[in-house]
Every structure is written in structure tokens, then in C-alpha cells.
Amino acid sequence: MLIELLAITLLRAQLAAAVGVLVVLALRVPVRRLVGSEAAYKLWRLAPAAALASVFPSLSDALGAGAAQQPPERLLAVGFLVVWLAGVVGLAGFIALAERAFRKRARAGLEGPAVMGVFCPRLVIPRDFAQRFDAAERELVLAHERAHMRRGDPRGNLIIIACQALGWLNPIVHLGAAVARLDQEIACDGNVVALHPKARKRYAETLMKAHAFTAASPLACAFGRHPLLSRVRVIAGPAPVSSEGLTAAVTLGALTVMIVMGVWTLAPRGPAPPSTRIPGASARLFVDGVTPPPLKRGVEAR
């Protein structure tokens, strides 16, 4: 029964994660316009929260589920888990190799500007950094990368990569991961523009210049990566209506509670515990803690 339960739990988590991603995709642009790019990026916490919330009904049902499964169902569950685990290991290995290649190029001065390192973030700049960018551009680039380091975005990227690996068979998860990385960069762009409000045009030009040289990394926060047109549009767009931290916190908190409770409530429960019938008796004895009333004893007079 445990194998079948794990397979059902995994499928339920994938469905909940897909619902969370779709909800965030629908809300990210309105939230960015009303509250700011930082709050829009934090919306992505709702997707893994929804996936985790969907697990709990299955875990609670494990205590009462005792029905035997048919052998075909068990074989199907085992096959699904084996394929899923093989995909997780394969994607994790591919990501590790890509990150290793990026670090090798970074040590040779061929990568950057970027922030590299999950637990000890450090700035990576190319060896021709001073020649490629002038003084004003270098200041903007460094401000962007410092924003990544203050927020601990490399750790956030590790979480995104882990979600992709665990949900490798779910295309909506991969879409959400790509858009989450984009929103991360847009949030840092907004931070830089807020510090340098008169440098919007120069900052957009610096982005376009860096975009032609920066390679992709699974974990690093690279300055010039991710869809350039979307980032430039946000930089050139109007400021959010409200940038108050309290408004953002209330909005995100309410959405988190709504999605988590909705997923937990609507997730299907496991099978009900079986009932036990006493052989030769017409009454049923339920094993859910309810004691049946005692039978009356008496002798019928003739």
C-alpha cells in the first residue's frame, strides 16, 4: 500500500504545483503594477507551498488505509516511481554538469557579470569587464548584482532547480521556473532603477550590451540573461501604484493562505477504512471507534 500511496501523493503534488504556477502566471503582472516587482517575484513561493499542502491529506490517509491493491495497480505504481526517480537523477546530473562547466569558464574569466555560489555568494566578472563597460555602466551592473546577493537569490535558484528536478515530467513546472527566474531579474532591475531613477536609458543599454556575452547558468544570477525585451519594457514602464511593504506582505499572505487551504480542502482523500462483518450475523461492526449498542437478551414466553 505504501508504494501506491507514494505514487498518488506524487501525482497530487504535481497537479497542485501546476495549479499554483497557473495562479501565479495570472497574478504576476497585475501584482507588479499595483505593488511592485519584488512582490511579483515573491508570488512564486505559492507554487511550492501548494504542492506541499497537497501532500498532507495523503499522509493522514496512510493511517487508515489498509485495503489491498491488485497486482496490476502495484506494478503500475512501481513503474511510475522508477521512471520518475530516474528522471530526477538524470536532470540533476545534467544540471550539475552545466554548473560545473559554468564555474570552469568563470575561473578563466570568460563568464559574468554574475553572482555565483549558493551558500557563499561571490561576484564573478569577466576579465574584460573594465573594457566592455564604462564607469557608469559598471556601477549599474554592480548595483544589480549586489541586489541579488542581499536577497540570497542563488539559494532561491537552488530551490527553483530542485522544483524542476522533482517535477521534471510536468511542463508547467518548467514554464514556471523560467518565468520565476525572469521575475527575479525584473525585481533586481526595479531595485537598481529605484536607486538610480535618472539612469533608466543607460541601464537598458547596459543590459543589451551584456546580453550578447553572458552565458546561462543553472544557479548563478547572471546580469544579462533572460528575455531582454520583457525586462526593458518593465524598466521603461510606469512605477507601481503602491510600493508599501505592508501592502505587499498582506497581499502575499492572503494569497498564500487561500491557495494552501484551497488545495488542502479540495484534494481527494484516500480510501476509507474497510468495514468488518461478523460471519453469521446480520449486524455490521464498524472499526472507526463507534461502539454498537448492546444486544437485548431475553427469553420469549410461549
C-alpha positions in Angstrom: 0.0 0.0 0.0 2.9 2.4 0.7 4.1 2.3 -2.9 0.6 3.1 -4.3 0.3 5.9 -1.7 3.6 7.4 -2.7 2.6 7.4 -6.4 -0.8 9.0 -5.7 0.9 11.6 -3.4 3.4 12.5 -6.2 0.7 12.9 -8.8 -1.3 15.0 -6.4 1.7 17.3 -5.7 2.4 17.7 -9.4 -1.2 18.7 -10.0 -1.2 21.2 -7.1 2.1 22.7 -8.3 0.7 23.1 -11.8 -2.3 24.9 -10.3 -0.1 27.1 -8.2 2.1 28.0 -11.2 -1.0 28.9 -13.3 -2.4 31.1 -10.5 1.0 33.0 -10.2 1.2 33.4 -14.0 -2.3 35.1 -13.9 -1.4 37.4 -11.0 2.2 38.3 -11.6 1.6 41.3 -14.0 -1.3 42.9 -12.0 0.6 42.5 -8.7 3.8 44.0 -10.3 1.8 47.0 -11.5 0.0 47.5 -8.2 2.6 46.6 -5.6 5.9 46.3 -7.3 8.3 43.8 -9.0 9.6 42.5 -5.6 6.1 41.3 -4.6 5.5 39.8 -8.0 8.7 37.7 -7.6 7.7 36.6 -4.1 4.4 35.3 -5.6 6.4 32.2 -6.8 6.5 31.0 -3.2 2.9 30.0 -3.7 3.6 27.2 -6.1 5.8 25.0 -3.9 3.5 25.9 -1.0 0.5 24.5 -2.9 2.5 21.3 -3.7 3.5 20.8 -0.1 -0.1 21.4 1.1 -1.4 18.7 -1.2 0.8 16.1 0.5 -0.8 16.2 3.9 -4.2 14.6 3.1 -2.3 11.6 1.6 -0.1 11.3 4.7 -3.1 11.4 7.0 -4.9 8.8 5.0 -2.0 6.5 5.3 -3.0 5.8 8.9 -6.4 4.5 8.0 -5.8 3.0 4.5 -5.5 -0.8 4.7 -7.2 -2.0 1.5 -5.2 -4.4 -0.5 -4.3 -3.3 -4.0 -4.4 -5.5 -7.1 -1.0 -6.6 -8.5 -1.5 -4.7 -11.8 -2.0 -1.4 -9.8 1.0 -2.1 -7.7 3.2 -2.8 -10.8 1.9 0.4 -12.4 2.8 2.4 -9.3 6.2 0.9 -9.1 6.9 1.6 -12.8 5.8 5.2 -12.4 8.0 5.8 -9.3 11.0 4.2 -11.0 10.6 6.3 -14.2 10.1 9.5 -12.0 13.2 8.8 -9.9 15.3 8.1 -13.0 14.2 11.4 -14.5 15.1 13.2 -11.2 18.6 11.7 -11.1 19.2 12.4 -14.8 18.1 16.0 -14.7 20.0 16.7 -11.5 23.2 15.2 -13.2 22.7 17.3 -16.3 22.3 20.5 -14.1 25.4 19.6 -12.1 27.5 19.2 -15.3 26.2 22.5 -16.7 27.0 24.3 -13.4 30.5 22.7 -13.4 31.1 24.0 -16.9 30.0 27.5 -16.0 32.3 27.6 -13.0 35.2 26.4 -15.1 34.6 29.3 -17.6 34.1 31.7 -14.7 37.5 30.8 -13.2 39.1 31.5 -16.6 37.5 35.0 -16.7 35.1 34.1 -19.5 31.8 34.5 -17.6 29.9 37.3 -15.9 28.8 39.6 -14.6 27.1 37.2 -12.3 26.7 36.1 -8.7 27.9 32.5 -8.1 27.7 30.4 -5.0 24.6 29.2 -3.2 25.9 29.4 0.4 28.8 31.8 0.0 27.7 34.1 -2.9 30.5 35.9 -4.7 30.7 38.3 -7.6 32.1 37.0 -10.9 33.2 39.5 -13.5 34.8 38.8 -16.9 38.5 39.7 -17.4 37.5 42.4 -19.9 34.9 43.9 -17.6 36.6 47.3 -17.5 37.0 47.4 -21.3 33.4 46.3 -22.0 31.7 48.7 -19.7 32.4 52.3 -18.8 32.4 53.6 -15.2 28.7 54.5 -15.1 27.7 51.1 -16.6 30.0 49.2 -14.2 28.2 51.0 -11.3 24.8 49.9 -12.6 26.0 46.3 -13.1 27.4 46.0 -9.6 24.3 47.5 -8.1 22.2 44.8 -9.8 24.5 42.0 -8.6 24.6 43.4 -5.1 20.7 43.3 -5.1 21.0 39.5 -5.9 23.4 39.0 -3.0 21.3 40.9 -0.5 18.3 38.8 -1.2 20.1 35.5 -1.4 18.9 34.8 -4.9 21.4 31.9 -5.5 19.6 30.0 -2.8 16.3 30.8 -4.5 17.7 29.5 -7.7 18.6 26.2 -5.9 15.0 25.9 -4.8 13.8 26.6 -8.4 16.2 23.9 -9.7 15.0 21.4 -7.1 11.4 22.0 -8.1 12.3 21.4 -11.7 14.1 18.2 -10.9 11.3 16.9 -8.8 8.7 17.9 -11.4 10.7 17.1 -14.5 7.7 15.4 -16.0 5.5 18.4 -15.5 5.9 21.0 -18.3 4.0 23.7 -16.3 6.7 23.4 -13.6 9.4 24.1 -16.2 7.4 27.1 -17.5 7.0 28.4 -14.0 10.7 28.0 -13.3 11.7 30.1 -16.4 9.2 32.8 -15.6 10.3 32.9 -11.9 13.9 33.5 -13.0 12.7 36.3 -15.2 10.7 37.9 -12.4 13.8 37.6 -10.2 15.8 39.6 -12.7 13.0 42.1 -13.1 12.9 42.6 -9.3 16.6 43.4 -9.3 16.1 45.7 -12.2 13.5 47.5 -10.3 15.8 47.8 -7.3 18.5 49.4 -9.5 16.1 51.8 -11.2 14.8 52.9 -7.8 18.4 53.7 -6.7 19.2 55.4 -10.0 15.9 56.8 -11.3 17.6 59.0 -13.9 19.6 56.1 -15.4 16.8 54.1 -17.0 18.1 54.6 -20.5 21.7 53.9 -19.6 20.6 50.8 -17.6 18.6 49.4 -20.6 21.6 50.0 -22.9 23.9 48.2 -20.4 21.5 45.2 -20.3 21.6 45.0 -24.1 25.3 45.2 -24.1 25.7 42.4 -21.5 23.1 40.2 -23.1 25.4 39.3 -26.0 28.2 38.0 -23.8 26.6 36.3 -20.8 26.0 32.5 -20.9 23.4 30.6 -18.9 24.0 29.0 -15.6 21.5 26.8 -13.6 22.3 28.5 -10.3 24.2 31.8 -10.9 22.4 35.1 -11.2 23.7 36.5 -14.5 23.2 40.1 -15.3 22.4 39.9 -19.0 20.4 36.7 -19.2 16.6 36.0 -19.5 14.2 37.6 -22.1 15.7 41.1 -22.7 12.6 42.7 -24.2 10.4 41.9 -21.2 13.0 43.4 -18.9 13.4 46.6 -20.9 9.6 47.1 -21.1 9.4 46.9 -17.3 12.3 49.3 -16.9 10.6 51.8 -19.3 7.2 51.3 -17.8 5.5 53.3 -15.0 6.2 52.9 -11.4 3.8 50.7 -9.3 0.8 52.3 -7.8 1.8 51.3 -4.3 5.2 50.1 -3.1 4.4 49.9 0.6 5.9 46.8 2.2 2.8 46.3 4.3 0.6 46.1 1.3 2.8 43.6 -0.4 3.0 41.5 2.8 -0.8 41.4 3.3 -1.4 40.6 -0.4 1.1 37.7 -0.4 -0.1 36.4 2.9 -3.7 36.3 1.9 -2.9 34.6 -1.4 -0.8 32.0 0.3 -3.5 31.1 2.8 -6.2 31.0 0.1 -4.2 28.7 -2.2 -2.8 26.4 0.5 -6.2 26.0 2.2 -7.9 25.5 -1.2 -5.5 22.8 -2.3 -5.7 21.1 1.1 -9.5 21.2 1.1 -10.2 20.2 -2.5 -7.5 17.4 -2.7 -9.2 14.0 -2.8 -8.9 11.8 0.2 -7.6 8.3 0.3 -9.8 5.2 0.5 -12.0 4.8 3.6 -11.0 2.1 6.0 -12.7 -1.2 5.3 -15.6 -2.4 7.5 -15.6 -5.8 9.2 -18.7 -8.1 9.0 -19.1 -10.7 11.7 -19.7 -14.1 10.0 -23.2 -15.4 10.6 -24.5 -12.1 12.0 -26.9 -9.6 10.3 -25.4 -6.6 12.1 -22.1 -4.9 10.9 -19.4 -3.9 13.3 -17.5 -0.7 12.2 -13.9 -0.3 13.2 -13.9 3.5 13.3 -14.2 3.9 17.0 -18.0 3.8 17.2 -19.3 1.0 19.6 -22.6 -0.6 18.5 -25.4 -0.7 21.1 -25.6 -3.9 23.2 -28.0 -6.6 22.1 -31.0 -7.2 24.3 -31.2 -10.6 26.0 -34.5 -12.3 26.9 -36.5 -15.5 26.6 -39.7 -15.4 24.6 -42.5 -16.9 26.5 -44.6 -19.5 24.9 
